[in-house]
Amino acid sequence: MVINLKIPKELRIKIDNELEPREYIRWVEQPVPRFFTASSIPIVLFGIPWTSFAIFWMWSALLGFKLLALFGLPFVLIGFGMLSSPLWVWQAARKTVYLITDKRAISIQGGWSTTTIRSYLPDQLKDIYRKERADGSGDLVITIRRWKDNHGHQRSEEIGFLGVRNPREVEKILKQLAQNAG
């Protein structure tokens, strides 16, 4: 059983269910919860004029044809969703835990109704790289997911241990795991 009391009970149960018999944890941590991240800032900046215009439009419609104002409600709700995106990012970090065992690296990301569990064997950890922030936290990128969107544009997503407190220490543990297996 996981003893780290800083990890919520719900995540400790998921960790316990994921571990194999005689597999022990070498490191475990949750990402640093941040309200504003590189991905949420553009959404908030776009959401400000969107929401402002939607509210203005609804207010103007209320002064004239009141029933028409109801058509603006979905746009206002979308705007509030964009403005609250930092809250969603922060909440996602609180439902995520990363761990390194003696056999593999594991990422557990809880969502509203599903949990995504990624397990990385030692041979998958050979090409990891580290990204550091000014505050000392950072990311350990294990793999990059690439795809084409609906318009044919190339997209990518870095996957790994994102927003950890001491990425240099975690990188050493991951490289040691990869080296011991190979």
N, CA and C atoms as an extended XYZ file, in Angstrom:
546
Properties=species:S:1:pos:R:3:atomname:S:1:resname:S:1:resid:I:1 pbc="F F F"
N         0.839       -1.194        0.000 N   MET     1
C         0.000        0.000        0.000 CA  MET     1
C         0.875        1.245        0.000 C   MET     1
N         0.435        2.306       -0.688 N   VAL     2
C         1.173        3.561       -0.759 CA  VAL     2
C         1.016        4.292        0.564 C   VAL     2
N         2.126        4.742        1.147 N   ILE     3
C         2.083        5.371        2.467 CA  ILE     3
C         2.083        6.893        2.362 C   ILE     3
N         2.505        7.462        1.262 N   ASN     4
C         2.611        8.924        1.133 CA  ASN     4
C         1.255        9.574        1.406 C   ASN     4
N         1.155       10.280        2.522 N   LEU     5
C        -0.126       10.853        2.943 CA  LEU     5
C        -0.531       12.074        2.125 C   LEU     5
N         0.376       12.637        1.347 N   LYS     6
C         0.055       13.804        0.539 CA  LYS     6
C        -0.791       13.431       -0.683 C   LYS     6
N        -0.784       12.178       -1.040 N   ILE     7
C        -1.549       11.719       -2.201 CA  ILE     7
C        -2.959       11.357       -1.736 C   ILE     7
N        -3.988       11.901       -2.389 N   PRO     8
C        -5.360       11.613       -1.977 CA  PRO     8
C        -5.665       10.115       -1.984 C   PRO     8
N        -6.563        9.726       -1.096 N   LYS     9
C        -6.916        8.314       -0.937 CA  LYS     9
C        -7.381        7.692       -2.250 C   LYS     9
N        -8.166        8.439       -3.024 N   GLU    10
C        -8.676        7.945       -4.308 CA  GLU    10
C        -7.523        7.541       -5.237 C   GLU    10
N        -6.457        8.348       -5.276 N   LEU    11
C        -5.301        8.019       -6.118 CA  LEU    11
C        -4.475        6.892       -5.511 C   LEU    11
N        -4.373        6.842       -4.175 N   ARG    12
C        -3.628        5.750       -3.533 CA  ARG    12
C        -4.264        4.401       -3.872 C   ARG    12
N        -5.582        4.354       -3.921 N   ILE    13
C        -6.280        3.110       -4.274 CA  ILE    13
C        -5.950        2.717       -5.716 C   ILE    13
N        -5.947        3.700       -6.622 N   LYS    14
C        -5.616        3.411       -8.031 CA  LYS    14
C        -4.181        2.905       -8.162 C   LYS    14
N        -3.273        3.489       -7.390 N   ILE    15
C        -1.875        3.037       -7.418 CA  ILE    15
C        -1.790        1.599       -6.932 C   ILE    15
N        -2.420        1.330       -5.798 N   ASP    16
C        -2.389       -0.030       -5.238 CA  ASP    16
C        -2.950       -1.059       -6.214 C   ASP    16
N        -4.007       -0.691       -6.934 N   ASN    17
C        -4.606       -1.605       -7.905 CA  ASN    17
C        -3.714       -1.827       -9.117 C   ASN    17
N        -2.861       -0.868       -9.420 N   GLU    18
C        -2.007       -0.961      -10.611 CA  GLU    18
C        -0.731       -1.760      -10.357 C   GLU    18
N        -0.246       -1.751       -9.147 N   LEU    19
C         1.024       -2.416       -8.849 CA  LEU    19
C         0.892       -3.928       -8.920 C   LEU    19
N         1.932       -4.542       -9.455 N   GLU    20
C         1.989       -6.005       -9.516 CA  GLU    20
C         2.528       -6.535       -8.184 C   GLU    20
N         2.322       -7.821       -7.901 N   PRO    21
C         2.904       -8.387       -6.673 CA  PRO    21
C         4.428       -8.225       -6.669 C   PRO    21
N         4.969       -7.866       -5.549 N   ARG    22
C         6.418       -7.660       -5.328 CA  ARG    22
C         7.006       -6.512       -6.141 C   ARG    22
N         6.174       -5.631       -6.648 N   GLU    23
C         6.653       -4.416       -7.330 CA  GLU    23
C         6.653       -3.295       -6.295 C   GLU    23
N         7.785       -2.641       -6.116 N   TYR    24
C         7.822       -1.590       -5.097 CA  TYR    24
C         8.084       -0.220       -5.727 C   TYR    24
N         7.601        0.784       -5.055 N   ILE    25
C         7.691        2.163       -5.540 CA  ILE    25
C         9.015        2.790       -5.131 C   ILE    25
N         9.696        3.374       -6.111 N   ARG    26
C        10.945        4.103       -5.850 CA  ARG    26
C        10.693        5.600       -5.725 C   ARG    26
N         9.672        6.090       -6.433 N   TRP    27
C         9.359        7.531       -6.415 CA  TRP    27
C         7.894        7.701       -6.767 C   TRP    27
N         7.222        8.645       -6.115 N   VAL    28
C         5.826        8.936       -6.423 CA  VAL    28
C         5.574       10.418       -6.155 C   VAL    28
N         4.798       11.045       -7.048 N   GLU    29
C         4.504       12.466       -6.891 CA  GLU    29
C         3.321       12.858       -7.777 C   GLU    29
N         2.640       13.904       -7.351 N   GLN    30
C         1.612       14.521       -8.189 CA  GLN    30
C         2.224       15.742       -8.856 C   GLN    30
N         1.707       16.132      -10.033 N   PRO    31
C         2.232       17.346      -10.674 CA  PRO    31
C         1.901       18.583       -9.840 C   PRO    31
N         2.701       19.611      -10.027 N   VAL    32
C         2.454       20.879       -9.357 CA  VAL    32
C         1.167       21.454       -9.942 C   VAL    32
N         0.146       21.678       -9.101 N   PRO    33
C        -1.103       22.232       -9.653 CA  PRO    33
C        -0.932       23.709       -9.987 C   PRO    33
N        -1.181       24.070      -11.226 N   ARG    34
C        -1.062       25.457      -11.683 CA  ARG    34
C        -2.380       25.875      -12.318 C   ARG    34
N        -2.756       27.124      -12.047 N   PHE    35
C        -3.968       27.647      -12.680 CA  PHE    35
C        -3.675       28.042      -14.119 C   PHE    35
N        -2.604       28.787      -14.315 N   PHE    36
C        -2.296       29.251      -15.668 CA  PHE    36
C        -1.129       28.460      -16.221 C   PHE    36
N        -1.378       27.803      -17.334 N   THR    37
C        -0.342       27.062      -18.034 CA  THR    37
C        -0.272       27.589      -19.456 C   THR    37
N         0.722       27.155      -20.178 N   ALA    38
C         0.874       27.604      -21.566 CA  ALA    38
C        -0.355       27.247      -22.403 C   ALA    38
N        -1.023       26.153      -22.062 N   SER    39
C        -2.192       25.751      -22.854 CA  SER    39
C        -3.466       26.508      -22.468 C   SER    39
N        -3.552       26.990      -21.236 N   SER    40
C        -4.800       27.650      -20.823 CA  SER    40
C        -4.816       29.155      -21.102 C   SER    40
N        -3.667       29.793      -21.202 N   ILE    41
C        -3.628       31.251      -21.407 CA  ILE    41
C        -4.296       31.677      -22.716 C   ILE    41
N        -3.990       31.055      -23.876 N   PRO    42
C        -4.668       31.473      -25.109 CA  PRO    42
C        -6.187       31.284      -25.044 C   PRO    42
N        -6.626       30.227      -24.378 N   ILE    43
C        -8.069       29.974      -24.271 CA  ILE    43
C        -8.730       31.084      -23.462 C   ILE    43
N        -8.103       31.480      -22.354 N   VAL    44
C        -8.661       32.548      -21.523 CA  VAL    44
C        -8.667       33.863      -22.300 C   VAL    44
N        -7.574       34.149      -22.992 N   LEU    45
C        -7.493       35.410      -23.749 CA  LEU    45
C        -8.552       35.467      -24.853 C   LEU    45
N        -8.817       34.342      -25.496 N   PHE    46
C        -9.874       34.293      -26.504 CA  PHE    46
C       -11.250       34.359      -25.847 C   PHE    46
N       -11.363       33.756      -24.661 N   GLY    47
C       -12.638       33.721      -23.958 CA  GLY    47
C       -13.121       35.076      -23.467 C   GLY    47
N       -12.205       36.010      -23.216 N   ILE    48
C       -12.599       37.331      -22.714 CA  ILE    48
C       -13.459       38.089      -23.728 C   ILE    48
N       -12.982       38.309      -24.956 N   PRO    49
C       -13.851       39.016      -25.908 CA  PRO    49
C       -15.075       38.181      -26.306 C   PRO    49
N       -14.916       36.857      -26.416 N   TRP    50
C       -16.035       35.986      -26.763 CA  TRP    50
C       -17.179       36.166      -25.771 C   TRP    50
N       -16.856       36.033      -24.492 N   THR    51
C       -17.872       36.128      -23.445 CA  THR    51
C       -18.448       37.530      -23.364 C   THR    51
N       -17.572       38.525      -23.475 N   SER    52
C       -18.035       39.917      -23.424 CA  SER    52
C       -19.048       40.195      -24.534 C   SER    52
N       -18.716       39.775      -25.757 N   PHE    53
C       -19.632       39.998      -26.873 CA  PHE    53
C       -20.932       39.228      -26.677 C   PHE    53
N       -20.844       37.992      -26.206 N   ALA    54
C       -22.048       37.173      -26.015 CA  ALA    54
C       -22.970       37.799      -24.965 C   ALA    54
N       -22.389       38.300      -23.895 N   ILE    55
C       -23.209       38.954      -22.860 CA  ILE    55
C       -23.816       40.242      -23.409 C   ILE    55
N       -22.990       41.024      -24.132 N   PHE    56
C       -23.494       42.262      -24.738 CA  PHE    56
C       -24.649       41.958      -25.697 C   PHE    56
N       -24.481       40.919      -26.517 N   TRP    57
C       -25.510       40.549      -27.486 CA  TRP    57
C       -26.795       40.135      -26.771 C   TRP    57
N       -26.656       39.317      -25.722 N   MET    58
C       -27.846       38.893      -24.974 CA  MET    58
C       -28.540       40.084      -24.315 C   MET    58
N       -27.761       40.984      -23.743 N   TRP    59
C       -28.328       42.170      -23.094 CA  TRP    59
C       -29.085       43.028      -24.109 C   TRP    59
N       -28.462       43.193      -25.276 N   SER    60
C       -29.119       43.977      -26.335 CA  SER    60
C       -30.407       43.297      -26.786 C   SER    60
N       -30.384       41.984      -26.908 N   ALA    61
C       -31.570       41.244      -27.325 CA  ALA    61
C       -32.664       41.316      -26.265 C   ALA    61
N       -32.288       41.347      -24.999 N   LEU    62
C       -33.284       41.459      -23.927 CA  LEU    62
C       -34.048       42.775      -23.997 C   LEU    62
N       -33.349       43.830      -24.463 N   LEU    63
C       -33.999       45.131      -24.571 CA  LEU    63
C       -35.002       45.161      -25.721 C   LEU    63
N       -34.785       44.318      -26.714 N   GLY    64
C       -35.675       44.278      -27.876 CA  GLY    64
C       -36.596       43.068      -27.821 C   GLY    64
N       -36.163       41.996      -28.469 N   PHE    65
C       -36.964       40.784      -28.581 CA  PHE    65
C       -36.432       39.765      -27.575 C   PHE    65
N       -37.115       39.587      -26.448 N   LYS    66
C       -36.622       38.808      -25.311 CA  LYS    66
C       -36.356       37.337      -25.640 C   LYS    66
N       -37.165       36.752      -26.484 N   LEU    67
C       -36.980       35.350      -26.824 CA  LEU    67
C       -35.665       35.132      -27.585 C   LEU    67
N       -35.277       36.111      -28.372 N   LEU    68
C       -34.025       36.028      -29.128 CA  LEU    68
C       -32.816       35.948      -28.198 C   LEU    68
N       -32.927       36.514      -27.002 N   ALA    69
C       -31.819       36.494      -26.041 CA  ALA    69
C       -31.446       35.072      -25.642 C   ALA    69
N       -32.398       34.169      -25.647 N   LEU    70
C       -32.115       32.773      -25.273 CA  LEU    70
C       -31.127       32.110      -26.234 C   LEU    70
N       -31.105       32.552      -27.483 N   PHE    71
C       -30.159       31.982      -28.448 CA  PHE    71
C       -28.712       32.331      -28.105 C   PHE    71
N       -28.507       33.359      -27.323 N   GLY    72
C       -27.159       33.736      -26.915 CA  GLY    72
C       -26.643       32.957      -25.724 C   GLY    72
N       -27.531       32.288      -25.016 N   LEU    73
C       -27.145       31.556      -23.810 CA  LEU    73
C       -26.055       30.503      -24.048 C   LEU    73
N       -26.135       29.672      -25.097 N   PRO    74
C       -25.049       28.703      -25.323 CA  PRO    74
C       -23.694       29.385      -25.525 C   PRO    74
N       -23.681       30.544      -26.174 N   PHE    75
C       -22.423       31.249      -26.407 CA  PHE    75
C       -21.845       31.799      -25.105 C   PHE    75
N       -22.708       32.256      -24.217 N   VAL    76
C       -22.256       32.720      -22.899 CA  VAL    76
C       -21.690       31.543      -22.110 C   VAL    76
N       -22.358       30.406      -22.158 N   LEU    77
C       -21.877       29.230      -21.437 CA  LEU    77
C       -20.533       28.744      -21.983 C   LEU    77
N       -20.369       28.773      -23.293 N   ILE    78
C       -19.082       28.417      -23.896 CA  ILE    78
C       -18.009       29.389      -23.417 C   ILE    78
N       -18.351       30.666      -23.361 N   GLY    79
C       -17.408       31.676      -22.873 CA  GLY    79
C       -16.999       31.423      -21.437 C   GLY    79
N       -17.964       31.094      -20.579 N   PHE    80
C       -17.634       30.784      -19.186 CA  PHE    80
C       -16.751       29.537      -19.107 C   PHE    80
N       -16.978       28.582      -19.999 N   GLY    81
C       -16.120       27.400      -20.059 CA  GLY    81
C       -14.689       27.764      -20.413 C   GLY    81
N       -14.530       28.671      -21.397 N   MET    82
C       -13.181       29.114      -21.772 CA  MET    82
C       -12.520       29.875      -20.622 C   MET    82
N       -13.262       30.740      -19.970 N   LEU    83
C       -12.700       31.523      -18.871 CA  LEU    83
C       -12.336       30.658      -17.664 C   LEU    83
N       -13.011       29.537      -17.524 N   SER    84
C       -12.708       28.659      -16.391 CA  SER    84
C       -11.694       27.568      -16.740 C   SER    84
N       -11.097       27.613      -17.924 N   SER    85
C       -10.137       26.571      -18.319 CA  SER    85
C        -8.969       26.428      -17.342 C   SER    85
N        -8.474       27.513      -16.715 N   PRO    86
C        -7.421       27.300      -15.710 CA  PRO    86
C        -7.879       26.415      -14.553 C   PRO    86
N        -9.136       26.506      -14.193 N   LEU    87
C        -9.661       25.661      -13.125 CA  LEU    87
C        -9.655       24.192      -13.549 C   LEU    87
N        -9.972       23.928      -14.822 N   TRP    88
C        -9.967       22.550      -15.325 CA  TRP    88
C        -8.543       21.985      -15.321 C   TRP    88
N        -7.560       22.819      -15.701 N   VAL    89
C        -6.158       22.385      -15.716 CA  VAL    89
C        -5.703       22.060      -14.293 C   VAL    89
N        -6.051       22.924      -13.348 N   TRP    90
C        -5.679       22.730      -11.950 CA  TRP    90
C        -6.317       21.459      -11.404 C   TRP    90
N        -7.586       21.244      -11.726 N   GLN    91
C        -8.308       20.058      -11.249 CA  GLN    91
C        -7.701       18.784      -11.843 C   GLN    91
N        -7.288       18.837      -13.099 N   ALA    92
C        -6.676       17.661      -13.735 CA  ALA    92
C        -5.376       17.282      -13.026 C   ALA    92
N        -4.589       18.282      -12.620 N   ALA    93
C        -3.340       18.010      -11.905 CA  ALA    93
C        -3.617       17.334      -10.565 C   ALA    93
N        -4.691       17.692       -9.925 N   ARG    94
C        -5.033       17.098       -8.632 CA  ARG    94
C        -5.481       15.648       -8.755 C   ARG    94
N        -5.864       15.229       -9.966 N   LYS    95
C        -6.316       13.850      -10.190 CA  LYS    95
C        -5.255       13.024      -10.918 C   LYS    95
N        -4.029       13.525      -10.944 N   THR    96
C        -2.942       12.849      -11.653 CA  THR    96
C        -1.847       12.466      -10.663 C   THR    96
N        -1.241       11.322      -10.887 N   VAL    97
C        -0.102       10.893      -10.076 CA  VAL    97
C         0.890       10.156      -10.983 C   VAL    97
N         2.179       10.389      -10.712 N   TYR    98
C         3.248        9.717      -11.452 CA  TYR    98
C         4.028        8.868      -10.457 C   TYR    98
N         4.457        7.689      -10.910 N   LEU    99
C         5.290        6.880      -10.041 CA  LEU    99
C         6.295        6.079      -10.843 C   LEU    99
N         7.388        5.790      -10.176 N   ILE   100
C         8.432        4.951      -10.753 CA  ILE   100
C         8.621        3.792       -9.789 C   ILE   100
N         8.533        2.603      -10.331 N   THR   101
C         8.728        1.407       -9.510 CA  THR   101
C        10.065        0.778       -9.896 C   THR   101
N        10.338       -0.371       -9.339 N   ASP   102
C        11.548       -1.092       -9.697 CA  ASP   102
C        11.435       -1.743      -11.069 C   ASP   102
N        10.208       -1.735      -11.680 N   LYS   103
C         9.994       -2.401      -12.966 CA  LYS   103
C         9.585       -1.479      -14.103 C   LYS   103
N         8.986       -0.310      -13.785 N   ARG   104
C         8.437        0.542      -14.841 CA  ARG   104
C         8.100        1.928      -14.296 C   ARG   104
N         7.730        2.817      -15.221 N   ALA   105
C         7.218        4.144      -14.873 CA  ALA   105
C         5.726        4.137      -15.197 C   ALA   105
N         4.931        4.777      -14.340 N   ILE   106
C         3.478        4.742      -14.505 CA  ILE   106
C         2.908        6.142      -14.344 C   ILE   106
N         1.988        6.485      -15.225 N   SER   107
C         1.248        7.744      -15.151 CA  SER   107
C        -0.225        7.400      -15.006 C   SER   107
N        -0.870        7.938      -13.965 N   ILE   108
C        -2.295        7.712      -13.745 CA  ILE   108
C        -2.975        9.071      -13.778 C   ILE   108
N        -3.852        9.265      -14.778 N   GLN   109
C        -4.551       10.540      -14.945 CA  GLN   109
C        -6.049       10.297      -14.837 C   GLN   109
N        -6.636       10.828      -13.777 N   GLY   110
C        -8.069       10.684      -13.565 CA  GLY   110
C        -8.823       11.783      -14.288 C   GLY   110
N        -9.942       11.439      -14.835 N   GLY   111
C       -10.796       12.421      -15.507 CA  GLY   111
C       -12.154       12.431      -14.839 C   GLY   111
N       -13.146       12.967      -15.550 N   TRP   112
C       -14.499       13.013      -14.995 CA  TRP   112
C       -15.063       11.617      -14.813 C   TRP   112
N       -14.935       10.794      -15.857 N   SER   113
C       -15.539        9.468      -15.772 CA  SER   113
C       -14.566        8.350      -16.131 C   SER   113
N       -13.378        8.685      -16.610 N   THR   114
C       -12.407        7.663      -16.976 CA  THR   114
C       -11.048        7.975      -16.357 C   THR   114
N       -10.249        6.958      -16.245 N   THR   115
C        -8.872        7.099      -15.778 CA  THR   115
C        -7.961        6.563      -16.866 C   THR   115
N        -6.940        7.354      -17.221 N   THR   116
C        -5.963        6.918      -18.213 CA  THR   116
C        -4.699        6.492      -17.483 C   THR   116
N        -4.289        5.254      -17.717 N   ILE   117
C        -3.084        4.721      -17.087 CA  ILE   117
C        -2.106        4.368      -18.187 C   ILE   117
N        -0.928        4.984      -18.113 N   ARG   118
C         0.134        4.690      -19.074 CA  ARG   118
C         1.281        4.047      -18.308 C   ARG   118
N         1.759        2.952      -18.827 N   SER   119
C         2.851        2.230      -18.202 CA  SER   119
C         4.011        2.184      -19.196 C   SER   119
N         5.189        2.568      -18.740 N   TYR   120
C         6.376        2.617      -19.603 CA  TYR   120
C         7.410        1.629      -19.084 C   TYR   120
N         7.741        0.664      -19.906 N   LEU   121
C         8.769       -0.308      -19.552 CA  LEU   121
C        10.149        0.329      -19.721 C   LEU   121
N        11.172       -0.219      -19.101 N   PRO   122
C        12.508        0.395      -19.145 CA  PRO   122
C        13.034        0.689      -20.550 C   PRO   122
N        12.758       -0.178      -21.535 N   ASP   123
C        13.267        0.073      -22.885 CA  ASP   123
C        12.574        1.262      -23.558 C   ASP   123
N        11.443        1.723      -23.023 N   GLN   124
C        10.748        2.895      -23.551 CA  GLN   124
C        11.268        4.190      -22.933 C   GLN   124
N        12.210        4.102      -22.017 N   LEU   125
C        12.701        5.272      -21.293 CA  LEU   125
C        14.075        5.731      -21.764 C   LEU   125
N        14.535        5.205      -22.864 N   LYS   126
C        15.896        5.515      -23.328 CA  LYS   126
C        16.022        6.901      -23.959 C   LYS   126
N        14.955        7.445      -24.535 N   ASP   127
C        15.025        8.735      -25.232 CA  ASP   127
C        14.277        9.857      -24.508 C   ASP   127
N        14.178        9.774      -23.189 N   ILE   128
C        13.470       10.821      -22.455 CA  ILE   128
C        14.284       12.116      -22.475 C   ILE   128
N        13.597       13.227      -22.336 N   TYR   129
C        14.302       14.498      -22.175 CA  TYR   129
C        13.586       15.365      -21.154 C   TYR   129
N        14.328       16.316      -20.598 N   ARG   130
C        13.854       17.144      -19.499 CA  ARG   130
C        13.666       18.581      -19.953 C   ARG   130
N        12.586       19.194      -19.467 N   LYS   131
C        12.346       20.623      -19.688 CA  LYS   131
C        12.191       21.259      -18.308 C   LYS   131
N        12.957       22.316      -18.027 N   GLU   132
C        12.912       22.942      -16.709 CA  GLU   132
C        12.328       24.343      -16.793 C   GLU   132
N        11.593       24.717      -15.745 N   ARG   133
C        11.048       26.069      -15.614 CA  ARG   133
C        11.940       26.869      -14.663 C   ARG   133
N        11.736       28.168      -14.639 N   ALA   134
C        12.548       29.045      -13.791 CA  ALA   134
C        12.403       28.706      -12.303 C   ALA   134
N        11.254       28.179      -11.903 N   ASP   135
C        11.034       27.863      -10.482 CA  ASP   135
C        11.611       26.509      -10.068 C   ASP   135
N        12.273       25.802      -10.996 N   GLY   136
C        12.882       24.511      -10.687 CA  GLY   136
C        12.007       23.322      -11.029 C   GLY   136
N        10.725       23.527      -11.250 N   SER   137
C         9.855       22.424      -11.662 CA  SER   137
C        10.069       22.176      -13.156 C   SER   137
N         9.458       21.122      -13.669 N   GLY   138
C         9.636       20.860      -15.091 CA  GLY   138
C         8.923       19.609      -15.556 C   GLY   138
N         9.264       19.207      -16.769 N   ASP   139
C         8.623       18.068      -17.424 CA  ASP   139
C         9.671       17.050      -17.819 C   ASP   139
N         9.289       15.788      -17.755 N   LEU   140
C        10.089       14.712      -18.325 CA  LEU   140
C         9.263       14.105      -19.444 C   LEU   140
N         9.693       14.348      -20.658 N   VAL   141
C         8.945       13.883      -21.825 CA  VAL   141
C         9.450       12.491      -22.185 C   VAL   141
N         8.518       11.548      -22.169 N   ILE   142
C         8.851       10.154      -22.460 CA  ILE   142
C         8.589        9.835      -23.924 C   ILE   142
N         7.517       10.368      -24.453 N   THR   143
C         7.177       10.125      -25.855 CA  THR   143
C         6.411       11.327      -26.408 C   THR   143
N         6.337       11.409      -27.714 N   ILE   144
C         5.580       12.473      -28.368 CA  ILE   144
C         4.544       11.821      -29.269 C   ILE   144
N         3.300       12.180      -29.041 N   ARG   145
C         2.197       11.677      -29.868 CA  ARG   145
C         2.006       12.647      -31.021 C   ARG   145
N         2.007       12.139      -32.244 N   ARG   146
C         1.838       12.976      -33.436 CA  ARG   146
C         0.616       12.515      -34.225 C   ARG   146
N        -0.106       13.491      -34.791 N   TRP   147
C        -1.274       13.190      -35.591 CA  TRP   147
C        -1.573       14.371      -36.503 C   TRP   147
N        -2.472       14.150      -37.452 N   LYS   148
C        -2.942       15.226      -38.322 CA  LYS   148
C        -4.357       15.583      -37.912 C   LYS   148
N        -4.638       16.890      -37.844 N   ASP   149
C        -5.982       17.318      -37.477 CA  ASP   149
C        -6.904       17.254      -38.693 C   ASP   149
N        -8.136       17.726      -38.541 N   ASN   150
C        -9.128       17.660      -39.619 CA  ASN   150
C        -8.725       18.438      -40.861 C   ASN   150
N        -7.843       19.417      -40.698 N   HIS   151
C        -7.398       20.234      -41.829 CA  HIS   151
C        -6.086       19.740      -42.425 C   HIS   151
N        -5.577       18.628      -41.902 N   GLY   152
C        -4.330       18.071      -42.420 CA  GLY   152
C        -3.083       18.668      -41.797 C   GLY   152
N        -3.244       19.522      -40.773 N   HIS   153
C        -2.089       20.111      -40.097 CA  HIS   153
C        -1.483       19.118      -39.109 C   HIS   153
N        -0.165       19.111      -39.067 N   GLN   154
C         0.549       18.232      -38.153 CA  GLN   154
C         0.394       18.749      -36.720 C   GLN   154
N         0.026       17.898      -35.794 N   ARG   155
C        -0.112       18.242      -34.374 CA  ARG   155
C         0.736       17.283      -33.561 C   ARG   155
N         1.119       17.724      -32.365 N   SER   156
C         1.881       16.847      -31.483 CA  SER   156
C         1.557       17.162      -30.025 C   SER   156
N         1.771       16.169      -29.188 N   GLU   157
C         1.539       16.305      -27.753 CA  GLU   157
C         2.664       15.580      -27.026 C   GLU   157
N         3.294       16.287      -26.090 N   GLU   158
C         4.335       15.667      -25.279 CA  GLU   158
C         3.667       14.892      -24.151 C   GLU   158
N         4.107       13.647      -23.969 N   ILE   159
C         3.526       12.773      -22.955 CA  ILE   159
C         4.636       12.322      -22.023 C   ILE   159
N         4.337       12.348      -20.758 N   GLY   160
C         5.315       11.920      -19.765 CA  GLY   160
C         4.923       12.410      -18.396 C   GLY   160
N         5.910       12.758      -17.597 N   PHE   161
C         5.689       13.283      -16.249 CA  PHE   161
C         5.781       14.804      -16.347 C   PHE   161
N         4.637       15.456      -16.406 N   LEU   162
C         4.580       16.902      -16.640 CA  LEU   162
C         4.316       17.645      -15.340 C   LEU   162
N         5.086       18.705      -15.098 N   GLY   163
C         4.877       19.541      -13.920 CA  GLY   163
C         5.383       18.934      -12.627 C   GLY   163
N         6.503       18.211      -12.678 N   VAL   164
C         7.067       17.631      -11.448 CA  VAL   164
C         7.980       18.643      -10.753 C   VAL   164
N         8.130       18.482       -9.440 N   ARG   165
C         8.867       19.447       -8.631 CA  ARG   165
C        10.375       19.414       -8.859 C   ARG   165
N        10.960       18.243       -9.029 N   ASN   166
C        12.402       18.133       -9.195 CA  ASN   166
C        12.705       17.248      -10.407 C   ASN   166
N        12.592       17.817      -11.604 N   PRO   167
C        12.738       16.982      -12.810 CA  PRO   167
C        14.115       16.343      -12.960 C   PRO   167
N        15.136       16.997      -12.449 N   ARG   168
C        16.497       16.449      -12.559 CA  ARG   168
C        16.609       15.136      -11.775 C   ARG   168
N        16.062       15.122      -10.565 N   GLU   169
C        16.069       13.917       -9.728 CA  GLU   169
C        15.262       12.801      -10.391 C   GLU   169
N        14.097       13.129      -10.924 N   VAL   170
C        13.236       12.134      -11.560 CA  VAL   170
C        13.906       11.578      -12.810 C   VAL   170
N        14.571       12.443      -13.562 N   GLU   171
C        15.292       11.989      -14.757 CA  GLU   171
C        16.365       10.966      -14.385 C   GLU   171
N        17.092       11.199      -13.309 N   LYS   172
C        18.126       10.251      -12.868 CA  LYS   172
C        17.520        8.890      -12.536 C   LYS   172
N        16.387        8.902      -11.847 N   ILE   173
C        15.736        7.640      -11.469 CA  ILE   173
C        15.249        6.901      -12.721 C   ILE   173
N        14.655        7.638      -13.666 N   LEU   174
C        14.177        7.011      -14.908 CA  LEU   174
C        15.334        6.442      -15.728 C   LEU   174
N        16.419        7.192      -15.842 N   LYS   175
C        17.575        6.709      -16.618 CA  LYS   175
C        18.223        5.508      -15.941 C   LYS   175
N        18.231        5.512      -14.625 N   GLN   176
C        18.771        4.375      -13.895 CA  GLN   176
C        17.914        3.116      -14.133 C   GLN   176
N        16.603        3.304      -14.133 N   LEU   177
C        15.684        2.186      -14.424 CA  LEU   177
C        15.936        1.642      -15.830 C   LEU   177
N        16.083        2.548      -16.799 N   ALA   178
C        16.329        2.129      -18.186 CA  ALA   178
C        17.676        1.419      -18.310 C   ALA   178
N        18.676        1.910      -17.610 N   GLN   179
C        20.023        1.340      -17.683 CA  GLN   179
C        20.068       -0.044      -17.013 C   GLN   179
N        19.426       -0.183      -15.886 N   ASN   180
C        19.441       -1.472      -15.161 CA  ASN   180
C        18.747       -2.574      -15.936 C   ASN   180
N        17.763       -2.202      -16.753 N   ALA   181
C        17.024       -3.210      -17.519 CA  ALA   181
C        17.768       -3.609      -18.793 C   ALA   181
N        18.594       -2.701      -19.294 N   GLY   182
C        19.236       -2.959      -20.573 CA  GLY   182
C        20.596       -3.473      -20.387 C   GLY   182
